[in-house]
Amino acid sequence: MTKKRVFTVVDLFSGAGGFTVGFVQAGFDPVLAVDNDGPSINTYNANFGGHGVCSDINDVPAFPEADVVIGGPPCQGFSNLGLRLADDPRNQLWRGFLRCVRESRPQVFVMENVPPILKSAEYAAICEEAEALGYEVDGRVLHAANYGVPQKRKRAIIIGSRIGPPVFPAETHYDPNGRNGQIALATRSDLEPWTTARDAIGDLPLKPDERNWHIGRNPRPESIVRYKCVPPGGNRWDLYRERPDLTPKCWINKVSGGTDLFGRLEWDKPSFTIRTEFFKPEKGRYLHPQAHRPITHREAARFQTFPDDFVFVGTKIEVARQIGNAVPCGLARHIAESVRKMILAHERRSSDRRRRRETALHL
């Protein structure tokens, strides 16, 4: 039996390792992970071995050779939820990423971030510096739901390649209620409908059983009354219509920033973007589709497509941060499979060229 070719991967700004999960599922071997958050690295090492390092990326003395470098530099400086300050120092952390690329000389690198980065001066600088290192660079916005992830989450994916043009994964799913999805289905009969909340968490007990991070909270009676006012697909405005006396005045007056607050998910649609405070209904659309409570850590991990046997280490708040900050594992796997095909195609081309040269020498 032919042994499957194993490629190595370095994960920068790794967090708990959601990006690495997808690459491991696609057959990659992780050799280094770097993150400055201790609990995240503890989780990473509990799942992948002891090669996770808790460090500022700028303090890593040297990076090993690797076939692929992946990572998501912190995105708060570009996020639509923040102030998007041009001089935010976090906007410059990609320089440490490219320092690793310079030292590791991967065949391919993959950088993940929020969509606004693709229209930033930093993206132009990333392309310029990577091209100077011999990489061809392309960036696109990928919608996780179009790759089977039960979550509406759009991310910028930047691929740099020194073995040929970057190749992005083909979409595998479509929005059954969207016109663009129907158009795509007309040309791609193999597409499947979006994965829904029911598909992701429908088998979990409505009442959290406190096992494997399916943990509940103890809301006040007043909070439960509020929850009951919000129907599937509804949000804080339904609460205001039903019980204006229980609606905080700051919500009524809030017209900027995140306004889709205190929302309830729907069984037959994907979840909305899972962020780090998904256990707080007031932070977004995080009420369970049916039960009168916010989603649990296990449910959030399911929406992020973490396997149930993935080990999380830390407090409830630390683990919630690890889940919300992760690259959805399912999206990462599709990206990894595309990268793997790029590398294998390059090796086949190189092998064919060698054979032709050898044949020519013997003529």
DRENMAR-589953 format. One line per 10 residues: number of its first residue (from 1); their letters; for each residue x, y, z of C-alpha. Coordinates in nm, 4 decimals. Last residue first. Layout:
N
NUM) A) X,Y,Z  ...
END
This chain:
363
363) LHLATERRRR) 1.8412,0.9719,-2.6223  1.9425,0.9005,-2.2645  1.9707,1.2659,-2.1581  1.6282,1.3439,-2.3070  1.4676,1.0693,-2.1000  1.6239,1.2078,-1.7841  1.5008,1.5574,-1.8680  1.1495,1.4278,-1.9411  1.1468,1.2308,-1.6185  1.2562,1.5342,-1.4200
353) RDSSRREHAL) 0.9860,1.7507,-1.5801  0.7196,1.4904,-1.4977  0.8346,1.4785,-1.1364  0.8155,1.8572,-1.1070  0.4652,1.8591,-1.2532  0.3582,1.5805,-1.0185  0.5083,1.7673,-0.7233  0.3229,2.0839,-0.8216  -0.0054,1.8934,-0.8484  0.0570,1.7431,-0.5036
343) IMKRVSEAIH) 0.1202,2.0883,-0.3566  -0.1896,2.2455,-0.5076  -0.4034,1.9450,-0.4105  -0.2874,1.9819,-0.0499  -0.3768,2.3516,-0.0569  -0.7303,2.2702,-0.1735  -0.7662,2.0048,0.0960  -0.6416,2.2521,0.3548  -0.8943,2.5169,0.2485  -1.1744,2.2607,0.2721
333) RALGCPVANG) -1.0495,2.1503,0.6135  -1.0248,2.5083,0.7413  -1.3889,2.5703,0.6479  -1.4916,2.2649,0.8490  -1.2730,2.3644,1.1438  -1.4328,2.7079,1.1730  -1.1392,2.9467,1.2310  -1.1357,2.9974,1.6044  -1.1919,3.3195,1.7985  -1.5370,3.2231,1.9265
323) IQRAVEIKTG) -1.4332,2.8813,2.0547  -1.1164,2.9984,2.2301  -1.2975,3.2944,2.3854  -1.5688,3.0633,2.5170  -1.2934,2.8412,2.6573  -1.1410,3.1306,2.8498  -1.4810,3.2450,2.9803  -1.5751,2.8966,3.0992  -1.2329,2.8457,3.2555  -0.9552,2.6622,3.0772
313) VFVFDDPFTQ) -0.8771,2.3568,2.8645  -1.0924,2.2378,2.5730  -1.0414,1.8821,2.4444  -1.1731,1.8002,2.0961  -1.3765,1.4788,2.1225  -1.6961,1.6518,2.0095  -1.5254,1.7611,1.6881  -1.5101,2.1404,1.6450  -1.7468,2.2459,1.3680  -1.7698,2.6135,1.4804
303) FRAAERHTIP) -2.1465,2.5642,1.5147  -2.0674,2.2485,1.7134  -1.8342,2.4482,1.9397  -2.1159,2.6979,2.0003  -2.3474,2.4113,2.0931  -2.0863,2.2676,2.3284  -2.0311,2.6072,2.4925  -2.4040,2.6418,2.5489  -2.6553,2.8483,2.3557  -2.8470,3.1130,2.5466
293) RHAQPHLYRG) -3.1646,3.0067,2.7282  -3.5366,2.9643,2.6707  -3.5115,2.6429,2.4714  -3.6289,2.6439,2.1102  -3.3827,2.8029,1.8656  -3.1315,2.8701,2.1470  -3.0684,3.2385,2.2095  -2.7389,3.3655,2.0687  -2.8253,3.6307,1.8149  -2.5981,3.9035,1.9516
283) KEPKFFETRI) -2.4330,4.0427,2.2648  -2.7462,4.0672,2.4835  -2.7821,3.6909,2.4629  -2.4568,3.6454,2.6607  -2.3169,3.2915,2.6226  -2.1996,3.3826,2.2721  -1.9368,3.6095,2.4259  -1.6399,3.5124,2.2077  -1.8147,3.5306,1.8736  -2.0260,3.2811,1.6820
273) TFSPKDWELR) -2.1459,3.4339,1.3568  -2.5156,3.3636,1.2985  -2.6409,3.0083,1.3206  -2.7396,2.8163,1.0102  -3.1068,2.7949,0.9191  -3.3780,2.5349,0.9820  -3.3756,2.5460,1.3611  -3.3828,2.9228,1.3898  -3.1614,3.1281,1.6221  -3.3005,3.3808,1.8673
263) GFLDTGGSVK) -3.1826,3.7391,1.8915  -3.1010,3.9448,2.1995  -2.9157,4.1944,1.9837  -2.9207,4.2701,1.6127  -2.8048,4.6299,1.6674  -2.4270,4.5781,1.6774  -2.2797,4.9233,1.6230  -2.5251,5.2080,1.5719  -2.8913,5.2814,1.6498  -2.9091,5.2029,2.0214
253) NIWCKPTLDP) -3.1841,5.4132,2.1817  -3.4211,5.1246,2.2485  -3.1325,4.9075,2.3596  -3.0035,5.1697,2.6056  -3.3565,5.1944,2.7466  -3.3379,4.8343,2.8622  -3.6499,4.6403,2.7571  -3.8455,4.4904,3.0455  -4.1132,4.7622,3.0512  -4.1384,4.7429,2.6740
243) RERYLDWRNG) -4.2658,4.3862,2.7176  -4.4152,4.2363,2.4038  -4.3214,4.4957,2.1433  -3.9823,4.5663,2.3077  -3.9056,4.1953,2.3350  -3.9837,4.1558,1.9677  -3.7491,4.4488,1.8996  -3.4746,4.2690,2.0928  -3.4587,3.9838,1.8404  -3.6677,3.7451,1.6364
233) GPPVCKYRVI) -3.5624,3.4586,1.4082  -3.7287,3.2038,1.6348  -3.9585,3.4004,1.8689  -3.8365,3.6421,2.1406  -4.0777,3.7132,2.4261  -3.9873,3.3914,2.6067  -3.6282,3.5098,2.6498  -3.7451,3.8214,2.8326  -3.9470,3.6181,3.0817  -3.6395,3.4003,3.1311
223) SEPRPNRGIH) -3.4330,3.7102,3.2048  -3.6788,3.8283,3.4723  -3.6550,3.4891,3.6419  -3.2775,3.5455,3.6716  -3.0566,3.3279,3.4553  -2.8616,3.0366,3.6022  -2.6366,2.9188,3.3217  -2.6117,2.5884,3.1398  -2.3243,2.3656,3.0352  -2.2930,2.1392,2.7345
213) WNREDPKLPL) -1.9165,2.1668,2.7902  -1.8577,1.7897,2.7685  -2.1334,1.7056,3.0160  -2.3380,1.9620,3.2097  -2.6639,1.7972,3.0910  -2.7912,2.1176,2.9324  -3.1724,2.1063,2.9059  -3.2642,2.0909,2.5400  -3.0476,1.7784,2.5219  -2.8199,1.7678,2.2157
203) DGIADRATTW) -2.9366,1.5861,1.9023  -3.0563,1.9018,1.7255  -2.7186,2.0700,1.7635  -2.5588,2.0803,1.4186  -2.8248,1.9447,1.1832  -3.0933,2.1422,1.3664  -2.8797,2.4558,1.3454  -2.8688,2.4058,0.9709  -2.6184,2.2898,0.7105  -2.6737,2.4871,0.3910
193) PELDSRTALA) -2.8303,2.2898,0.1083  -2.6028,2.0547,-0.0895  -2.4217,2.1246,-0.4156  -2.3676,1.8324,-0.6557  -2.6050,1.9740,-0.9193  -2.3619,2.2586,-0.9880  -2.4833,2.4843,-1.2700  -2.8456,2.5228,-1.1598  -2.7344,2.4939,-0.7973  -2.5254,2.8106,-0.8365
183) IQGNRGNPDY) -2.8297,3.0020,-0.9625  -3.0343,2.8713,-0.6698  -2.7646,2.9838,-0.4299  -2.7538,3.3283,-0.5827  -3.1304,3.3576,-0.5400  -3.1181,3.2677,-0.1727  -3.3566,3.0474,0.0228  -3.1764,2.7176,-0.0407  -2.8443,2.8871,0.0458  -2.5799,2.6717,-0.1184
173) HTEAPFVPPG) -2.3241,2.4081,-0.0207  -1.9973,2.2602,-0.1553  -1.8096,2.5715,-0.2651  -1.4887,2.5110,-0.4586  -1.1723,2.5521,-0.2568  -0.9369,2.8361,-0.3506  -0.6334,2.7830,-0.5729  -0.3329,3.0136,-0.5542  -0.1395,3.0299,-0.8848  0.1755,2.8163,-0.9013
163) IRSGIIIARK) 0.4387,2.6722,-0.6693  0.5412,2.9887,-0.4817  0.1946,3.0320,-0.3326  0.0290,3.2933,-0.1113  -0.3324,3.2497,-0.0089  -0.5342,3.5210,0.1651  -0.8691,3.4143,0.3098  -1.1061,3.6886,0.4198  -1.3817,3.5499,0.6373  -1.7601,3.5391,0.6184
153) RKQPVGYNAA) -1.9525,3.3571,0.8910  -2.3110,3.2414,0.8638  -2.2861,2.9181,1.0614  -2.3656,2.5511,1.0139  -2.0338,2.4952,0.8287  -2.0950,2.2978,0.5088  -1.8612,2.4940,0.2844  -2.1063,2.7585,0.1640  -2.1910,2.8260,0.5293  -1.8295,2.9348,0.5855
143) HLVRGDVEYG) -1.8618,3.2216,0.3384  -1.5248,3.2866,0.1754  -1.3974,3.6372,0.1007  -1.1043,3.6301,-0.1381  -0.7341,3.7121,-0.1391  -0.4680,3.6260,-0.3969  -0.0908,3.6183,-0.3717  0.1864,3.4817,-0.5945  0.4876,3.4250,-0.3747  0.8545,3.4870,-0.4554
133) LAEAEECIAA) 0.9660,3.6668,-0.1395  0.9134,4.0043,-0.3096  0.5608,3.8849,-0.3872  0.5043,3.8326,-0.0157  0.6215,4.1869,0.0644  0.4013,4.3499,-0.1993  0.0962,4.1364,-0.1236  0.1190,4.2055,0.2496  0.1675,4.5777,0.1780  -0.1480,4.5891,-0.0356
123) YEASKLIPPV) -0.3325,4.4029,0.2394  -0.2056,4.6534,0.4958  -0.3362,4.9445,0.2889  -0.6821,4.8001,0.3386  -0.9526,4.6760,0.1032  -0.8840,4.3054,0.1595  -0.8621,4.3683,0.5359  -1.2317,4.4561,0.5407  -1.3211,4.0833,0.5055  -1.1986,3.9786,0.8527
113) NEMVFVQPRS) -0.8819,3.7678,0.8703  -0.7248,3.4386,0.7646  -0.3740,3.3978,0.6202  -0.2763,3.0903,0.4210  0.0826,3.0191,0.3166  0.2021,2.7869,0.0432  0.5310,2.6195,-0.0514  0.6631,2.7174,0.2877  0.9988,2.8962,0.3137  1.0169,2.8651,0.6932
103) ERVCRLFGRW) 1.2325,3.1746,0.7449  1.0625,3.4200,0.5053  0.7178,3.2768,0.5819  0.7875,3.3189,0.9545  0.8824,3.6824,0.8939  0.5609,3.7079,0.6926  0.3561,3.6169,0.9996  0.5535,3.8586,1.2148  0.4675,4.1319,0.9647  0.1020,4.0277,0.9813
93) LQNRPDDALR) 0.1053,4.1703,1.3324  0.0910,4.5228,1.1893  -0.2841,4.5861,1.2118  -0.2635,4.4965,1.5812  -0.0798,4.8267,1.6316  -0.4049,5.0174,1.5505  -0.2889,5.3053,1.3272  -0.5701,5.2769,1.0709  -0.8321,5.2518,1.3439  -1.1218,5.0248,1.2514
83) LGLNSFGQCP) -1.3389,5.1528,1.5383  -1.4565,4.8062,1.6256  -1.7440,4.5842,1.5192  -1.6593,4.6224,1.1499  -1.3258,4.4608,1.2310  -1.0003,4.5872,1.0824  -0.8031,4.6728,1.3975  -0.9732,4.3898,1.5832  -0.8365,4.1309,1.3396  -0.5674,3.9507,1.5355
73) PGGIVVDAEP) -0.3356,3.7709,1.2874  -0.5063,3.4553,1.1582  -0.2706,3.1740,1.0778  -0.1279,2.9245,0.8311  0.2225,2.8302,0.7180  0.2573,2.5368,0.4781  0.5345,2.2974,0.3746  0.7380,2.3745,0.6839  1.0934,2.4711,0.7762  1.1304,2.5717,1.1373
63) FAPVDNIDSC) 1.0869,2.9259,1.2744  1.3466,3.1173,1.4721  1.3769,3.3286,1.7876  1.0024,3.3611,1.8582  0.9746,3.6943,2.0427  0.7946,3.8780,1.7624  0.5208,3.6151,1.7642  0.4446,3.6950,2.1274  0.4753,3.3642,2.3051  0.2926,3.0593,2.4333
53) VGHGGFNANY) 0.4391,2.7786,2.2237  0.2450,2.4782,2.0921  0.4747,2.1854,2.0087  0.3627,1.9682,2.2997  0.1083,1.7458,2.1306  -0.1933,1.8116,1.9097  -0.5029,1.8024,2.1302  -0.3885,1.8913,2.4819  -0.1211,2.1105,2.3243  -0.3809,2.3326,2.1562
43) TNISPGDNDV) -0.5892,2.3578,2.4726  -0.2861,2.4653,2.6752  -0.1973,2.7054,2.3927  -0.5416,2.8641,2.4216  -0.5115,2.8879,2.8014  -0.1743,3.0660,2.7661  -0.2727,3.3321,2.5147  0.0322,3.4643,2.3238  -0.0099,3.2174,2.0381  0.2368,3.0077,1.8389
33) ALVPDFGAQV) 0.1900,2.6631,1.6896  0.4653,2.4377,1.5577  0.5045,2.1005,1.3837  0.1509,2.0231,1.2654  0.1288,1.7191,1.0313  -0.1166,1.7607,0.7435  -0.3620,1.4924,0.6311  -0.6769,1.6888,0.5492  -0.8209,1.6306,0.8978  -0.4924,1.7642,1.0356
23) FGVTFGGAGS) -0.5391,2.0791,0.8260  -0.8935,2.1299,0.9522  -0.7942,2.0803,1.3151  -0.4986,2.3168,1.2677  -0.7307,2.6062,1.1791  -0.9390,2.5380,1.4909  -0.6230,2.5252,1.7026  -0.7028,2.6737,2.0430  -0.5650,3.0104,1.9385  -0.3225,2.9609,1.6537
13) FLDVVTFVRK) -0.1864,3.3128,1.6162  0.0568,3.1254,1.3904  -0.0004,2.7639,1.2799  0.2957,2.5832,1.1196  0.2170,2.2948,0.8822  0.3986,1.9841,0.7627  0.2975,1.7675,0.4673  0.2309,1.3945,0.4810  0.2206,1.1873,0.1619  -0.0039,0.8867,0.2082
3) KTM) 0.1900,0.5599,0.2137  0.1309,0.3457,-0.0925  0.0000,0.0000,0.0000
END
